[in-house]
Structures are given as C-alpha cells and as structure tokens.
Amino acid sequence: MSGVDPASRPPPAARGTRLLARLVDAVLVAVPVFVASALLLEPWAITPQDPHAARSGATYDASAFTQTVLVALAFFGYEGLMLASRGRTVGKLAFGLRVVRLDDGAAPRGHPAWLRAAVFALPPLVPFLGALFWTLNALWCLGDGNRRCLHDRVSRTVVVTCSPAPTRRSAPRGGGG
C-alpha cells in the first residue's frame, strides 16, 4: 500500500473521543430532525394485509420509519458536506479530530467523503440488516490497529487527532504600565 508513512501521520483518534464527537453530531443532526418531524408529521399507521393481523388490530407506525429515513438522509448530507468541505464534522472539531485519506493524509474531498458518509449513514434504511451492519461497523474499530471502522476502511480514511487551532495573542503594546 503506497501513501503516507503511518509514522508521519498524527495518531489515530481514541475510540472514546470518536464516540463523544459522534454524540455531538447526533445531537446537532438527529434532535432537530426528530423535533421537526414530530411537529410536522402526523402519526399514521399501516394495517397489514394479513387477515389475521388485521383482525387483531395490529398496525405499524409508518411515521417512525419516515423519521428514520429523514435522520439517515440528514446524517448523510451533514457528514458528506462537512467532510468534503472541512475534513471534519462539528463534533470532530470540538474534540480535536479530523478525517484524513490514507494515501496522502489530506482531507477526504469529493468521492471519499461522500462514500464514507453513505456507508456510515445510509445502512439504517434497510430494516434489521441496517442495524446489524451499523453495529458491526462500530465494533470493527475494536480489532483494527488504526481504530478504523468499516466506513473508514471502505473510504480509505482514518480519524486522527490534531492539535487545536492556534490562538492569536496580541503583542504587548507600549511600555509597561
């Protein structure tokens, strides 16, 4: 594998820090979508076609699936736009993390950013299998030396720690006082 020497790349982000950054992003993305959809979508039910289930009064809450779709699409858009433009999400920025490509250490602009976002955000759209994949995706970093989840591996990226942005200090003015 060609690319940046792993010794010259910043260290992989700690799993706990990645989780905290993801929780910040979840609050920023999912909570507004849930609140908006709860206010704008009326609960609506689908009655199954099975006569036995229909007689029992069983229904499926279709608005819950609609919320899942909206959250997945919002996460996909947020993650893709943030990584393509900045190489990090707000959560990653808050915890001093960034996403870099393995081959050159640069931010994953374009295709790698959107691929990473799709593999992370869209699997929940597939009932049951999506949740299973999401769990496997998150657990994958436990056995990976660079702490890469499946969405990192597919997009050939790694989440690394970075130093915080330098702060500007003004130079002292004039003579003492």
MDTraj code that builds the backbone (N, CA, C; nanometers):
import mdtraj as md
import numpy as np

residues = "MET SER GLY VAL ASP PRO ALA SER ARG PRO PRO PRO ALA ALA ARG GLY THR ARG LEU LEU ALA ARG LEU VAL ASP ALA VAL LEU VAL ALA VAL PRO VAL PHE VAL ALA SER ALA LEU LEU LEU GLU PRO TRP ALA ILE THR PRO GLN ASP PRO HIS ALA ALA ARG SER GLY ALA THR TYR ASP ALA SER ALA PHE THR GLN THR VAL LEU VAL ALA LEU ALA PHE PHE GLY TYR GLU GLY LEU MET LEU ALA SER ARG GLY ARG THR VAL GLY LYS LEU ALA PHE GLY LEU ARG VAL VAL ARG LEU ASP ASP GLY ALA ALA PRO ARG GLY HIS PRO ALA TRP LEU ARG ALA ALA VAL PHE ALA LEU PRO PRO LEU VAL PRO PHE LEU GLY ALA LEU PHE TRP THR LEU ASN ALA LEU TRP CYS LEU GLY ASP GLY ASN ARG ARG CYS LEU HIS ASP ARG VAL SER ARG THR VAL VAL VAL THR CYS SER PRO ALA PRO THR ARG ARG SER ALA PRO ARG GLY GLY GLY GLY".split()
xyz = np.array([
    [0.0847, -0.1167, 0.0000],
    [0.0000, 0.0000, 0.0000],
    [0.0893, 0.1231, 0.0000],
    [0.0746, 0.2082, -0.0994],
    [0.1536, 0.3302, -0.1047],
    [0.0823, 0.4374, -0.0247],
    [0.1500, 0.5478, -0.0033],
    [0.0837, 0.6573, 0.0659],
    [0.1703, 0.7141, 0.1753],
    [0.1066, 0.7814, 0.2654],
    [0.1743, 0.8475, 0.3756],
    [0.2290, 0.7438, 0.4715],
    [0.3510, 0.7662, 0.5159],
    [0.4119, 0.6797, 0.6156],
    [0.3312, 0.6934, 0.7450],
    [0.2790, 0.5826, 0.7977],
    [0.1987, 0.5912, 0.9204],
    [0.2712, 0.6596, 1.0355],
    [0.4042, 0.6529, 1.0371],
    [0.4796, 0.7167, 1.1450],
    [0.4720, 0.8690, 1.1358],
    [0.4512, 0.9222, 1.0146],
    [0.4443, 1.0677, 0.9992],
    [0.3013, 1.1213, 1.0134],
    [0.2042, 1.0320, 1.0174],
    [0.0641, 1.0730, 1.0309],
    [0.0335, 1.0941, 1.1787],
    [-0.0541, 1.1900, 1.2114],
    [-0.0941, 1.2040, 1.3520],
    [-0.1531, 1.0726, 1.4022],
    [-0.1530, 1.0520, 1.5328],
    [-0.2022, 0.9240, 1.5869],
    [-0.3525, 0.9061, 1.5634],
    [-0.3946, 0.7793, 1.5488],
    [-0.5389, 0.7540, 1.5358],
    [-0.6130, 0.8041, 1.6594],
    [-0.7325, 0.8536, 1.6369],
    [-0.8135, 0.9055, 1.7467],
    [-0.8555, 0.7930, 1.8397],
    [-0.8643, 0.8234, 1.9663],
    [-0.9107, 0.7262, 2.0655],
    [-1.0575, 0.6947, 2.0400],
    [-1.0945, 0.5708, 2.0669],
    [-1.2335, 0.5276, 2.0418],
    [-1.3345, 0.6104, 2.1207],
    [-1.3055, 0.6358, 2.2462],
    [-1.3962, 0.7140, 2.3295],
    [-1.4146, 0.8559, 2.2783],
    [-1.3070, 0.9154, 2.2305],
    [-1.3147, 1.0508, 2.1764],
    [-1.3973, 1.0523, 2.0486],
    [-1.3786, 0.9494, 1.9658],
    [-1.4603, 0.9386, 1.8440],
    [-1.6074, 0.9262, 1.8797],
    [-1.6374, 0.8471, 1.9820],
    [-1.7761, 0.8290, 2.0241],
    [-1.8357, 0.9606, 2.0743],
    [-1.7604, 1.0345, 2.1548],
    [-1.8093, 1.1626, 2.2042],
    [-1.8342, 1.2608, 2.0894],
    [-1.7434, 1.2634, 1.9926],
    [-1.7618, 1.3504, 1.8766],
    [-1.8872, 1.3111, 1.7990],
    [-1.9103, 1.1804, 1.7855],
    [-2.0292, 1.1321, 1.7142],
    [-2.1559, 1.1686, 1.7903],
    [-2.1508, 1.1655, 1.9237],
    [-2.2673, 1.2044, 2.0030],
    [-2.3012, 1.3526, 1.9838],
    [-2.1994, 1.4371, 1.9754],
    [-2.2229, 1.5793, 1.9477],
    [-2.2923, 1.5938, 1.8121],
    [-2.2409, 1.5228, 1.7117],
    [-2.3021, 1.5293, 1.5788],
    [-2.4457, 1.4769, 1.5808],
    [-2.4696, 1.3731, 1.6588],
    [-2.6048, 1.3167, 1.6680],
    [-2.7016, 1.4188, 1.7258],
    [-2.6574, 1.4897, 1.8278],
    [-2.7435, 1.5922, 1.8866],
    [-2.7702, 1.7027, 1.7846],
    [-2.6665, 1.7443, 1.7130],
    [-2.6821, 1.8518, 1.6142],
    [-2.7712, 1.8138, 1.4974],
    [-2.7696, 1.6869, 1.4580],
    [-2.8435, 1.6445, 1.3394],
    [-2.9762, 1.5778, 1.3749],
    [-2.9715, 1.4763, 1.4579],
    [-3.0911, 1.3948, 1.4816],
    [-3.1967, 1.4661, 1.5641],
    [-3.1570, 1.5382, 1.6668],
    [-3.2562, 1.6016, 1.7530],
    [-3.3435, 1.7009, 1.6757],
    [-3.2859, 1.7931, 1.5967],
    [-3.3731, 1.8821, 1.5195],
    [-3.4633, 1.8081, 1.4204],
    [-3.4122, 1.7019, 1.3592],
    [-3.4954, 1.6248, 1.2656],
    [-3.6100, 1.5573, 1.3394],
    [-3.5822, 1.4978, 1.4560],
    [-3.6884, 1.4337, 1.5330],
    [-3.7928, 1.5359, 1.5774],
    [-3.7486, 1.6507, 1.6260],
    [-3.8427, 1.7523, 1.6726],
    [-3.9274, 1.8030, 1.5560],
    [-3.8637, 1.8363, 1.4440],
    [-3.9380, 1.8863, 1.3273],
    [-4.0357, 1.7820, 1.2742],
    [-3.9904, 1.6583, 1.2639],
    [-4.0796, 1.5552, 1.2101],
    [-4.1928, 1.5240, 1.3079],
    [-4.1675, 1.5326, 1.4373],
    [-4.2744, 1.5090, 1.5346],
    [-4.3800, 1.6188, 1.5258],
    [-4.3349, 1.7409, 1.4969],
    [-4.4289, 1.8510, 1.4854],
    [-4.5015, 1.8538, 1.3510],
    [-4.4325, 1.8106, 1.2457],
    [-4.4884, 1.8239, 1.1109],
    [-4.5556, 1.6985, 1.0578],
    [-4.5130, 1.5822, 1.1066],
    [-4.5708, 1.4570, 1.0571],
    [-4.6764, 1.4072, 1.1540],
    [-4.7912, 1.3818, 1.1034],
    [-4.8934, 1.3198, 1.1868],
    [-4.8638, 1.1708, 1.1952],
    [-4.8801, 1.1121, 1.3123],
    [-4.8627, 0.9664, 1.3195],
    [-4.9650, 0.9001, 1.2278],
    [-4.9172, 0.8078, 1.1497],
    [-5.0078, 0.7350, 1.0607],
    [-4.9695, 0.5899, 1.0630],
    [-5.0676, 0.5077, 1.0526],
    [-5.0459, 0.3640, 1.0694],
    [-5.0773, 0.2902, 0.9411],
    [-5.0080, 0.1817, 0.9234],
    [-5.0335, 0.0919, 0.8108],
    [-5.0903, -0.0360, 0.8689],
    [-5.2058, -0.0758, 0.8200],
    [-5.2667, -0.2007, 0.8645],
    [-5.2179, -0.3115, 0.7730],
    [-5.1679, -0.4197, 0.8275],
    [-5.1165, -0.5279, 0.7441],
    [-5.2274, -0.5915, 0.6604],
    [-5.1861, -0.6490, 0.5477],
    [-5.2804, -0.7143, 0.4572],
    [-5.3211, -0.8526, 0.5073],
    [-5.2445, -0.9076, 0.5980],
    [-5.2752, -1.0392, 0.6537],
    [-5.4062, -1.0309, 0.7318],
    [-5.5080, -1.1094, 0.6961],
    [-5.6379, -1.1001, 0.7634],
    [-5.6300, -1.1270, 0.9139],
    [-5.5426, -1.2193, 0.9553],
    [-5.5303, -1.2487, 1.0983],
    [-5.4745, -1.1277, 1.1735],
    [-5.3739, -1.0635, 1.1162],
    [-5.3152, -0.9463, 1.1808],
    [-5.4138, -0.8306, 1.1789],
    [-5.4867, -0.8153, 1.0695],
    [-5.5843, -0.7067, 1.0589],
    [-5.6943, -0.7213, 1.1634],
    [-5.7394, -0.8439, 1.1878],
    [-5.8440, -0.8670, 1.2882],
    [-5.7940, -0.8354, 1.4288],
    [-5.6657, -0.8571, 1.4504],
    [-5.6115, -0.8319, 1.5842],
    [-5.5896, -0.6831, 1.6094],
    [-5.6046, -0.6036, 1.5042],
    [-5.5851, -0.4596, 1.5184],
    [-5.4392, -0.4182, 1.5099],
    [-5.3516, -0.5081, 1.4664],
    [-5.2087, -0.4773, 1.4556],
    [-5.1868, -0.3713, 1.3485],
    [-5.1074, -0.2732, 1.3811],
    [-5.0696, -0.1702, 1.2844],
    [-4.9201, -0.1442, 1.2996],
    [-4.8633, -0.0834, 1.1988],
    [-4.7232, -0.0452, 1.2015],
    [-4.7171, 0.1060, 1.1956],
    [-4.6352, 0.1649, 1.2787],
    [-4.6221, 0.3099, 1.2800],
    [-4.5304, 0.3517, 1.1665],
    [-4.5891, 0.3968, 1.0582],
    [-4.5105, 0.4359, 0.9410],
    [-4.4352, 0.5663, 0.9638],
    [-4.4828, 0.6494, 1.0563],
    [-4.4126, 0.7753, 1.0810],
    [-4.2764, 0.7503, 1.1454],
    [-4.2621, 0.6422, 1.2218],
    [-4.1317, 0.6094, 1.2807],
    [-4.0308, 0.5764, 1.1708],
    [-4.0748, 0.5019, 1.0694],
    [-3.9841, 0.4718, 0.9579],
    [-3.9518, 0.5992, 0.8806],
    [-4.0483, 0.6875, 0.8665],
    [-4.0244, 0.8153, 0.7982],
    [-3.9190, 0.8955, 0.8733],
    [-3.9261, 0.8958, 1.0065],
    [-3.8244, 0.9646, 1.0859],
    [-3.6873, 0.9014, 1.0642],
    [-3.6820, 0.7693, 1.0578],
    [-3.5551, 0.7006, 1.0334],
    [-3.4963, 0.7432, 0.8998],
    [-3.5797, 0.7502, 0.7977],
    [-3.5341, 0.7929, 0.6651],
    [-3.4822, 0.9362, 0.6714],
    [-3.5570, 1.0243, 0.7357],
    [-3.5155, 1.1649, 0.7435],
    [-3.3841, 1.1819, 0.8192],
    [-3.3685, 1.1102, 0.9306],
    [-3.2441, 1.1192, 1.0074],
    [-3.1278, 1.0639, 0.9265],
    [-3.1462, 0.9509, 0.8596],
    [-3.0389, 0.8923, 0.7785],
    [-2.9973, 0.9873, 0.6669],
    [-3.0937, 1.0467, 0.5995],
    [-3.0615, 1.1400, 0.4907],
    [-2.9957, 1.2670, 0.5442],
    [-3.0417, 1.3147, 0.6601],
    [-2.9802, 1.4331, 0.7203],
    [-2.8357, 1.4041, 0.7607],
    [-2.8109, 1.2873, 0.8217],
    [-2.6743, 1.2497, 0.8580],
    [-2.5863, 1.2361, 0.7341],
    [-2.6406, 1.1746, 0.6297],
    [-2.5649, 1.1593, 0.5056],
    [-2.5250, 1.2962, 0.4497],
    [-2.6196, 1.3875, 0.4423],
    [-2.5897, 1.5212, 0.3908],
    [-2.4927, 1.5968, 0.4780],
    [-2.5155, 1.5940, 0.6085],
    [-2.4285, 1.6639, 0.7034],
    [-2.2861, 1.6096, 0.6970],
    [-2.2734, 1.4785, 0.7105],
    [-2.1413, 1.4148, 0.7118],
    [-2.0687, 1.4387, 0.5789],
    [-2.1393, 1.4158, 0.4686],
    [-2.0771, 1.4341, 0.3374],
    [-2.0311, 1.5773, 0.3137],
    [-2.1180, 1.6744, 0.3427],
    [-2.0820, 1.8151, 0.3225],
    [-1.9675, 1.8590, 0.4133],
    [-1.9743, 1.8215, 0.5397],
    [-1.8701, 1.8633, 0.6340],
    [-1.7345, 1.8012, 0.5995],
    [-1.7333, 1.6719, 0.5663],
    [-1.6058, 1.6082, 0.5332],
    [-1.5515, 1.6582, 0.4011],
    [-1.6389, 1.6771, 0.3021],
    [-1.5928, 1.7238, 0.1714],
    [-1.5400, 1.8668, 0.1778],
    [-1.5978, 1.9489, 0.2664],
    [-1.5553, 2.0888, 0.2717],
    [-1.4488, 2.1169, 0.3777],
    [-1.4536, 2.0454, 0.4901],
    [-1.3634, 2.0765, 0.6004],
    [-1.2797, 1.9593, 0.6518],
    [-1.3168, 1.8375, 0.6132],
    [-1.2431, 1.7214, 0.6623],
    [-1.2795, 1.6828, 0.8045],
    [-1.3823, 1.7441, 0.8597],
    [-1.4257, 1.7145, 0.9963],
    [-1.5669, 1.7663, 1.0154],
    [-1.6352, 1.7035, 1.1080],
    [-1.7682, 1.7491, 1.1469],
    [-1.7543, 1.8417, 1.2675],
    [-1.8635, 1.9009, 1.3107],
    [-1.8595, 1.9873, 1.4278],
    [-1.8138, 1.9078, 1.5511],
    [-1.8631, 1.7861, 1.5657],
    [-1.8209, 1.7026, 1.6778],
    [-1.6716, 1.6734, 1.6747],
    [-1.6195, 1.6414, 1.5574],
    [-1.4757, 1.6152, 1.5456],
    [-1.3956, 1.7421, 1.5742],
    [-1.4430, 1.8555, 1.5266],
    [-1.3764, 1.9829, 1.5546],
    [-1.3724, 2.0090, 1.7051],
    [-1.4830, 1.9836, 1.7734],
    [-1.4906, 2.0084, 1.9178],
    [-1.3915, 1.9225, 1.9964],
    [-1.3591, 1.8042, 1.9444],
    [-1.2696, 1.7139, 2.0169],
    [-1.1311, 1.7026, 1.9536],
    [-1.0987, 1.7923, 1.8602],
    [-0.9653, 1.7939, 1.8018],
    [-0.9365, 1.6750, 1.7122],
    [-1.0357, 1.6318, 1.6351],
    [-1.0192, 1.5186, 1.5440],
    [-1.0394, 1.5646, 1.4004],
    [-0.9832, 1.4900, 1.3086],
    [-1.0110, 1.5127, 1.1672],
    [-0.9993, 1.3815, 1.0916],
    [-1.0610, 1.3778, 0.9751],
    [-1.0582, 1.2600, 0.8902],
    [-0.9569, 1.2865, 0.7792],
    [-0.8665, 1.1905, 0.7576],
    [-0.7678, 1.2045, 0.6504],
    [-0.7673, 1.0793, 0.5637],
    [-0.7260, 1.0963, 0.4397],
    [-0.7117, 0.9819, 0.3494],
    [-0.5816, 0.9103, 0.3818],
    [-0.5834, 0.7788, 0.3675],
    [-0.4633, 0.7003, 0.3954],
    [-0.3528, 0.7270, 0.2945],
    [-0.3904, 0.7505, 0.1689],
    [-0.2875, 0.7608, 0.0653],
    [-0.2040, 0.8877, 0.0720],
    [-0.2625, 1.0005, 0.1153],
    [-0.1840, 1.1236, 0.1166],
    [-0.2015, 1.2097, 0.2416],
    [-0.2855, 1.1672, 0.3360],
    [-0.3040, 1.2419, 0.4598],
    [-0.3894, 1.3667, 0.4456],
    [-0.4476, 1.3875, 0.3273],
    [-0.5314, 1.5051, 0.3045],
    [-0.6753, 1.4762, 0.3465],
    [-0.7531, 1.5818, 0.3581],
    [-0.8963, 1.5660, 0.3883],
    [-0.9628, 1.4911, 0.2730],
    [-1.0640, 1.4103, 0.3034],
    [-1.1282, 1.3282, 0.2002],
    [-1.2268, 1.4075, 0.1150],
    [-1.1777, 1.4934, 0.0294],
    [-1.2644, 1.5752, -0.0570],
    [-1.3341, 1.4870, -0.1604],
    [-1.4519, 1.5266, -0.2013],
    [-1.5210, 1.4580, -0.3105],
    [-1.5676, 1.3176, -0.2771],
    [-1.5380, 1.2251, -0.3687],
    [-1.5873, 1.0871, -0.3599],
    [-1.5581, 1.0193, -0.2265],
    [-1.4361, 1.0230, -0.1730],
    [-1.4110, 0.9552, -0.0449],
    [-1.4986, 1.0081, 0.0697],
    [-1.5247, 1.1380, 0.0714],
    [-1.6080, 1.1956, 0.1774],
    [-1.7509, 1.1448, 0.1667],
    [-1.8049, 1.1439, 0.0452],
    [-1.9437, 1.1013, 0.0259],
    [-1.9590, 0.9504, 0.0428],
    [-1.8582, 0.8739, 0.0028],
    [-1.8628, 0.7291, 0.0228],
    [-1.8615, 0.6969, 0.1720],
    [-1.7744, 0.7630, 0.2468],
    [-1.7671, 0.7426, 0.3913],
    [-1.9009, 0.7787, 0.4565],
    [-1.9584, 0.8906, 0.4138],
    [-2.0876, 0.9337, 0.4684],
    [-2.1976, 0.8327, 0.4369],
    [-2.1972, 0.7797, 0.3149],
    [-2.3011, 0.6836, 0.2746],
    [-2.2899, 0.5542, 0.3548],
    [-2.1689, 0.5023, 0.3703],
    [-2.1516, 0.3759, 0.4424],
    [-2.1842, 0.3933, 0.5901],
    [-2.1618, 0.5135, 0.6443],
    [-2.1984, 0.5373, 0.7842],
    [-2.3484, 0.5612, 0.8006],
    [-2.4063, 0.6481, 0.7196],
    [-2.5403, 0.6996, 0.7478],
    [-2.6554, 0.6218, 0.6854],
    [-2.6350, 0.5578, 0.5717],
    [-2.7484, 0.5011, 0.4993],
    [-2.7889, 0.3574, 0.5350],
    [-2.7041, 0.2732, 0.5913],
    [-2.7476, 0.1368, 0.6243],
    [-2.8743, 0.1251, 0.7094],
    [-2.9021, 0.2167, 0.8032],
    [-3.0259, 0.2019, 0.8806],
    [-3.1538, 0.2051, 0.7956],
    [-3.1422, 0.2436, 0.6698],
    [-3.2601, 0.2434, 0.5827],
    [-3.3056, 0.1025, 0.5470],
    [-3.2172, 0.0044, 0.5666],
    [-3.2527, -0.1351, 0.5404],
    [-3.2948, -0.1976, 0.6733],
    [-3.4247, -0.2250, 0.6902],
    [-3.4702, -0.2780, 0.8198],
    [-3.3910, -0.4010, 0.8638],
    [-3.3633, -0.4101, 0.9905],
    [-3.2892, -0.5146, 1.0597],
    [-3.1444, -0.5256, 1.0109],
    [-3.1234, -0.5505, 0.8813],
    [-2.9861, -0.5665, 0.8317],
    [-2.9056, -0.4388, 0.8481],
    [-2.9715, -0.3250, 0.8338],
    [-2.9025, -0.1980, 0.8527],
    [-2.8515, -0.1815, 0.9943],
    [-2.9338, -0.2162, 1.0927],
    [-2.8920, -0.2071, 1.2330],
    [-2.7791, -0.3053, 1.2623],
    [-2.7878, -0.4232, 1.2042],
    [-2.6823, -0.5228, 1.2206],
    [-2.5507, -0.4723, 1.1607],
    [-2.5585, -0.4151, 1.0411],
    [-2.4388, -0.3600, 0.9767],
    [-2.3823, -0.2454, 1.0591],
    [-2.4685, -0.1575, 1.1082],
    [-2.4232, -0.0425, 1.1863],
    [-2.3482, -0.0878, 1.3104],
    [-2.3977, -0.1917, 1.3749],
    [-2.3304, -0.2463, 1.4931],
    [-2.1942, -0.3035, 1.4552],
    [-2.1898, -0.3814, 1.3490],
    [-2.0632, -0.4375, 1.3008],
    [-1.9671, -0.3251, 1.2624],
    [-2.0173, -0.2234, 1.1966],
    [-1.9369, -0.1083, 1.1559],
    [-1.8693, -0.0451, 1.2773],
    [-1.9463, -0.0201, 1.3818],
    [-1.8914, 0.0450, 1.5014],
    [-1.7930, -0.0448, 1.5757],
    [-1.8237, -0.1742, 1.5835],
    [-1.7370, -0.2665, 1.6565],
    [-1.6079, -0.2991, 1.5826],
    [-1.6052, -0.2764, 1.4520],
    [-1.4889, -0.3114, 1.3706],
    [-1.3624, -0.2433, 1.4225],
    [-1.3756, -0.1215, 1.4736],
    [-1.2564, -0.0478, 1.5174],
    [-1.1909, -0.1112, 1.6401],
    [-1.2614, -0.2000, 1.7091],
    [-1.2020, -0.2656, 1.8258],
    [-1.0889, -0.3593, 1.7869],
    [-1.0951, -0.4152, 1.6659],
    [-0.9923, -0.5085, 1.6224],
    [-0.8975, -0.4515, 1.5187],
    [-0.9091, -0.3234, 1.4903],
    [-0.8256, -0.2601, 1.3885],
    [-0.7182, -0.1778, 1.4574],
    [-0.5941, -0.1981, 1.4189],
    [-0.4828, -0.1274, 1.4815],
    [-0.4892, 0.0238, 1.4678],
    [-0.5493, 0.0727, 1.3599],
    [-0.5639, 0.2172, 1.3393],
    [-0.6999, 0.2673, 1.3850],
    [-0.7746, 0.1795, 1.4534],
    [-0.9074, 0.2141, 1.5074],
    [-1.0028, 0.2590, 1.3971],
    [-0.9944, 0.1924, 1.2828],
    [-1.0794, 0.2268, 1.1694],
    [-1.2062, 0.1421, 1.1695],
    [-1.3197, 0.2081, 1.1558],
    [-1.4477, 0.1390, 1.1400],
    [-1.4618, 0.0985, 0.9936],
    [-1.5671, 0.0245, 0.9623],
    [-1.5866, -0.0175, 0.8230],
    [-1.6030, 0.1015, 0.7294],
    [-1.6717, 0.2075, 0.7742],
    [-1.6870, 0.3235, 0.6856],
    [-1.5519, 0.3905, 0.6587],
    [-1.4570, 0.3790, 0.7500],
    [-1.3211, 0.4286, 0.7265],
    [-1.2490, 0.3393, 0.6251],
    [-1.2631, 0.2086, 0.6418],
    [-1.1931, 0.1141, 0.5542],
    [-1.2428, 0.1252, 0.4104],
    [-1.3754, 0.1348, 0.3928],
    [-1.4316, 0.1434, 0.2579],
    [-1.3844, 0.2713, 0.1876],
    [-1.3779, 0.3804, 0.2610],
    [-1.3385, 0.5084, 0.2005],
    [-1.1882, 0.5348, 0.2078],
    [-1.1129, 0.4393, 0.2641],
    [-0.9676, 0.4506, 0.2773],
    [-0.9281, 0.5770, 0.3545],
    [-0.9957, 0.5944, 0.4702],
    [-0.9674, 0.7087, 0.5560],
    [-0.9359, 0.6608, 0.6971],
    [-0.8876, 0.7530, 0.7775],
    [-0.8625, 0.7257, 0.9185],
    [-0.8919, 0.8549, 0.9951],
    [-0.9465, 0.8419, 1.1150],
    [-0.9710, 0.9573, 1.2015],
    [-0.8488, 0.9745, 1.2899],
    [-0.7917, 1.0947, 1.2879],
    [-0.6693, 1.1208, 1.3633],
    [-0.6915, 1.2378, 1.4582],
    [-0.6040, 1.2456, 1.5579],
    [-0.6057, 1.3614, 1.6470],
    [-0.5256, 1.4718, 1.5817],
    [-0.5626, 1.5928, 1.6081],
    [-0.4859, 1.7052, 1.5550],
    [-0.4773, 1.8111, 1.6625],
    [-0.3773, 1.8930, 1.6503],
    [-0.3614, 1.9969, 1.7518],
    [-0.4711, 2.1011, 1.7312],
    [-0.5153, 2.1609, 1.8384],
    [-0.6176, 2.2635, 1.8251],
    [-0.5657, 2.3804, 1.7424],
    [-0.6575, 2.4544, 1.6843],
    [-0.6187, 2.5703, 1.6040],
    [-0.5434, 2.6691, 1.6914],
    [-0.4353, 2.7260, 1.6364],
    [-0.3591, 2.8208, 1.7174],
    [-0.4442, 2.9443, 1.7486],
    [-0.4270, 2.9946, 1.8685],
    [-0.4997, 3.1156, 1.9073],
    [-0.4101, 3.2353, 1.8843],
    [-0.4705, 3.3460, 1.8496],
    [-0.3929, 3.4679, 1.8286],
    [-0.3741, 3.5381, 1.9631],
    [-0.2525, 3.5708, 1.9891],
    [-0.2226, 3.6502, 2.1100],
    [-0.1713, 3.7848, 2.0614],
    [-0.2261, 3.8869, 2.1185],
    [-0.1786, 4.0184, 2.0774],
    [-0.0489, 4.0489, 2.1509],
    [0.0377, 4.1143, 2.0786],
    [0.1663, 4.1522, 2.1375],
    [0.1437, 4.2669, 2.2363],
    [0.2214, 4.2689, 2.3416],
    [0.2066, 4.3789, 2.4368],
    [0.2338, 4.5121, 2.3680],
    [0.1585, 4.6110, 2.4047],
    [0.1723, 4.7432, 2.3427],
    [0.2432, 4.8390, 2.4383],
    [0.3198, 4.9190, 2.3774],
    [0.3819, 5.0292, 2.4512],
    [0.4622, 4.9851, 2.5712],
    [0.5116, 5.0770, 2.6434],
    [0.5938, 5.0459, 2.7590],
    [0.5118, 5.0289, 2.8842],
    [0.5264, 4.9290, 2.9556],
    [0.4700, 4.8887, 3.0826],
    [0.3580, 4.9751, 3.1381],
    [0.3039, 4.9377, 3.2375],
    [0.2043, 5.0282, 3.2860],
    [0.1189, 4.9755, 3.3822],
])
top = md.Topology()
chain = top.add_chain()
for i, resn in enumerate(residues, 1):
    res = top.add_residue(resn, chain, resSeq=i)
    for name in ("N", "CA", "C"):
        top.add_atom(name, md.element.get_by_symbol(name[0]), res)
traj = md.Trajectory(xyz[None], top)
